Amino acid sequence: MSDTVRSVALAAEGHRGQSSHPQVRQGEAVVPTAAPNPVEQRDAFFDNAKYLAIVLVAAGHAWEPLQEGSRAVTALYTLVYAFHMPAFIVIAGYFSRTFDAGPGRIKRLVTGVAVPYVVFEVAYTLYTRWTDQEPDRPISLLDPLYLTWFLAALFIWRLTTPVWKSVRWPLPLALVLAMLATLSPSIGNDLDLQRTLQFLPYFVLGLLLRPEHVRLVRRREVRLLALPVFACALAMAYWAVPRMDYAWFFHSDSAEELAAPHWNGPVMTLATFGCSLILVACFLAWVPRRRMWFTALGAGTLYGYLLHGFFAQGAKFWGWYDSAWVHQPIGATAATFVAAAIVTALCTPPVRRAFRCVTEPRMEWAFRRFR
């Protein structure tokens, strides 16, 4: 199975949008933020972006079993994987700018990232013992399973935020580390460090962004340019299906593990970084700025990200993809809408209330009080 995105933002009670001092609390590809003042308004633009991105995550998982024999589905899958996790990670970095490793921030990092990681790592291990028919699959908190890699990576990225805010050339340094990671197959699976390092430049870029940079991609001329760029990217993905391994966009393996020459690793790191950033800009250019019917769901993308994986895994076990018609265009379309509907339902307030105890626990008993 391919691992993706987590989606995902640990969206809790609210974020300040583009305030210079947001009280943030994020989680995976999807960014959790907690505002100190309950009357503060969330930024509709970022909530819209997070919701649309989590729908793409769910669609990507729905397309995964449909790729065999379908060049068109594989092209769409490649295109989406080229930018949906980078978009999540850039947003996570953007809302991590004020992380200072203070007691309050550490508490939120533990309760909003570390605790959900432990809970869902155990839950997915037990669940996939059944769906994958591997009853002996071990529970390992050091080897993230399926969607949980994003939480492990976010925990590391957030902890190192003060470092990236202190060094002189943070983005070039992050890119160098990402390129070196592709040369190191011996890094191993501990906390999915290979993927953590390869996706690091996107998080660091988010740390460097300012509200004025975000406004640039929302200009009318950028929106108009985004359409032909996406069309060209889709055509290029279709052309590349038999010629390129789309696993480069997963950022989870070294060049050697992808059966490529060592020098391909650093080159592909820079190439995919440039490609993904262009597509992220095009995606954000078309994200609505005003409140939409789905805007409020942007606060629950952590839940959609973590919970939809149970449906994605179960669909294969239950034989939802066994019928021939599912592998036709109408079946792929139906799978896309079903995935979007499921992840949308999982972002709603009733689901958030039901699972808040394991995704955003308060845990006042575990922390000292600071004045």
N, C-alpha and C positions, 0 to 999 in steps of 0.2 A: 504494500500500500504506500502511497506517497503521503508525506507529512506536509501540512501546511501551517497556516494561520491561523494563528489565533487572533484569530481575530481577535486583537480584540481589545477594547477599552474597558477597564474596570470602571464603568460609569456608575457612579453612586448617586449622590444627591444633586450634583450640579457642578458646572465649571464656569469660570469667568470668561470664557471665550478668549478675547484678545486683550484682556487686562494685563498690565505689565507685572502684576503680582498675583497671579492666579493661585488659589489653594488647590493643588492638584493631587489626584490620586488615580493613577491609571493602571491598566493591566493589559496586557497583550495587544494585540493588534487592535487593540481597541482600548481606548484610553479612559480610565476611571478618574473622575475628579470629584472632589468634595468641597463645596463652597462653605465657608464659615458662616455666611449670612444667608438664611433660607430664602430671602426675598430676591437675591441676585438672579438675574436671568441667564440661562444657558445660551451659548452661541449656536443658533440654528444651523449655520453653515457646517460646523464641525459635527454636530449631531447627525445632520443629513449625510455627511461624508462617511461617518462610521456605519450608519445603517446600510447605505448602498454597498459599502465594502464588505460587510458581513454577508449580505445577500450573494455577492460574488464568491465569497468563500464557500458558502453552501452549494452554490451552483457548480463550482469546480469539483467538489466532492461528488456531486450527483453525476457529473460527466465522466468521472474517472473510470467506471466500469464500461462506459460506452465508447471508449477510444478505439478499441480493437476493430479494425475494418472500416473505420470512419475517419478519413483525413480531415473532414470539416470540423468534427467534434474535437479532434486532437489540436487543430489550429486554434480553435476558440479556447481550449484548455491552456495552451501555451501562452496565448495573449493575456488571459486573465492572471495566470501565475507570474507573468512578467511584471505586474504592477500592484496586485491587491495587497500582498504582504508588505512590500516597500511602502505603500501608502499608509498602512496601519502603523508601521514602525516610525515613519517620518512624523506622523501625528503624535505618537507616543513620545518621541523626542521633543517635539514642540511644547508639549505640556509638562515636560520634565525640566524645563529651564530653571525653575526656582527650587529644585531639589537640592537641599544643603546638608543632608544626613543628620538633621536635628532630631530630637526625640520624637516629635510628632510625625515627621516624615518617615522615620524608621518604623514606627508603629503602623502607619498606613501601608508601608511596603510589606510588612509581615502579614497583616490581616487581609490586605487586598491582593497580594501576589503569592507569597509563600504558602499561606494556608490553603488557598484554592489549588495550588500546584500539588500539594501533598494529597488533598482529598481526591482530586480527579485523577491523579496518577494511580492511586490505589483503585479507584472506581473503574477506570478504563482497563486496568490490568485484569481485574476480576471479570469484567464484562467480555473482554476479548478472549479470555480463556474459554468462554462458551461459544462466542460467534466464530472464532478462528479454530475452535476445537483443539486448543492447546492447553489442556488442564494443568500442565506443569509450568506454565509461563511464570517466571519469578516476579515478585514485586520489588522493584529497584527504584529508589528515589533519586539515584544518580544517573539513570538512563531514561530520559523522558520518553513516554510512549504517546504516539499519535499526536494529538493537538497540544499536549501539555508542554512541548518544547518552548513555546512562546513565553510562557510564564517563567520558566527557568532563565531564558535569555533576558527577559525584561528585568528580572531581579538583579542580574549581573550588570546590565546596562545602567540601571538606575543607581546602583551602588557606586559605579565608577563615574557618575555624572560630574562630581566635583573635580575629578582629574581632567576630564575633557574641557571643562570650563576654565582650567588653569593653564593648560599647555598653549603654546603659541600657534601651532598649526594643527588643530585637532582633526580636521577632515583628511588632509594628506596622511597624517599618522594612522588614522583609522583605515584608510584605503591600503596602506602598506601592510598593516596587520591582516587585513582580509586577503590580500594577495599572498602573503606568506602562509596563511592557513591552507590555501589550495595546494601548497607544496608539501604539506605535512599530513600524510595519511595516518601517522601514528598518534595524532591528537586524541583519538578514541571517542567514545560515546558519553563520557562523563559530562552530565548537564548539557549535552549536545553542543559542546564547545566549538566544534567545527562550524556549525550553523550560526552560533552566537557571534563568532568572529567575522564570518562572511557577511552577515547582515548588519554588523556594527556601523559601517559608514552611513547607513540610512538613519539610524538613531542619532548619530552625531550631527548629521545634517539638520535634523529636526531641532536639535539644541541650538543651532546657529541661526535658525530662521527667526524673523521678527514679523509682526503683523503687516508691515509694509510689503514684505516679500510675498505673503499670502495674498495680499490685494492685487499683486501683479498678475497672478494666474487667473484672477477673476475678471480681467479686463475683456471687453467685447472682442477685440482683435485676437486675443488668445483663444477665446471660445470658437471663433470662426476657423482658426487654424487647427484646432484640435480635431475637428471632424475628418479632414483629409489625412491627418497624421494617423489617426486610429484606423482609417481605411487602409492606408499603406502598411501599417503594422500588421493588420490581419492578413493582408495579401502576402506579406513577407513570412508570417508564421505558417501560412498554408504552403508556401514554397519550401520552407525549411523543414517541414514534418519528416520527409524521408532523408533529409540531409544533416540534421542536427539533433543532438540529444537535448530535449527540453529540460532534463534534470539539472542543467546548469542554473536554471532559475530557482531551483529548490535551495541552492546554496548549502547543501547538507553533506557534500562529498568533496574529496580532494580530486585533483586532476587524474592522479593515478587510479583512484577508485572509479572514475568515469572512463577508464581505458583511453586516456588522452595523454599526449606528451606533457612533461612537467611544465614547459613554458606556456602551454595553453591556459594554465590556471590563472596567473596574473593577467594575461591578456583578456580572458573571458571575464575576470572580475571587473576590469575597467569597462569592457564592452557592455556587460549586463547592467552595470551601474548607470552608465549613460542612457541606455535604452529604457531602463525602468524609470529613471527620473523624468524623462520626456513624457512617458505614458502616465506617470503620477500627475504631472502638471496638466496633461490633457483631461484626466479624470476629474481633478479638482476644479478645472475650468467649467465643467458642466454640472457640478454639484449646486443645487439651488441654494440661494442665499437666504430666502425667506422661509418662514415656518410652513411645513407641508403636513399632510396627514400622517406621515411616518416620522416626523422630526422627534417626537417624544420617545420613539423607540430607540433612538441613538443613545439614550442613557442606559439601555439594557443590552448592549451588544456583547458584553462579557458573557451574559447568560446564554445568548444565542450561540456564541462561539463554542462555549464549553459543552452545552447540552446537545447541539445538533449532531455532534459526532456519534452519539448513541444511535441516532436514526440512520446516519450514513453507514455505520458498521452493520446495524441490524438489517438494512435493506438488502444487503448482499446475502446475509445468512438466511433471511426469510424468502429468498428467491424472487425478489421484485424485478430483477433484471433477467430472469430466465426466459421470459416470453420473447419471441422473435420481433414482435411489433415495437417493443421498447427500444430496439436498436435501429429503428427507422427514424426519419426526421420527426415524425409526429411523436414518437416515444421520447426522443431526446428533449423535445419541447415540453412535453408533459412532465418529465423528470425535473426540468428546470423550474417550472411553476410550482410543483409540489415541494421542492427544496426551498424555494423562496417563501412559500406559505408557512412551512414548518419553522424556519428560522425566524420569520416575522412573529409567529405566535410565541416563540420562546423568548422574545425581547419584551413582551408585554408586562405590565405591572403585576398581574396575578402570579406569573411565573417568577418574577423577581422577588416578590414577597415570600414565595414558597421556598426558594433556594438561597435567600440572603444569608441564612445562618451558616452556609458553607462557602459562599463566595465573597461575602463582605461582613464577616463576623465582627462584633464590637470588641470582644475579648478584653474588657476593662480589667478583669481580674489578673491578667497576665502582665500588665505594664504598670510601672510606677507613675504617680502623678507629678507633673512638673508645673511650676508656676510660670 
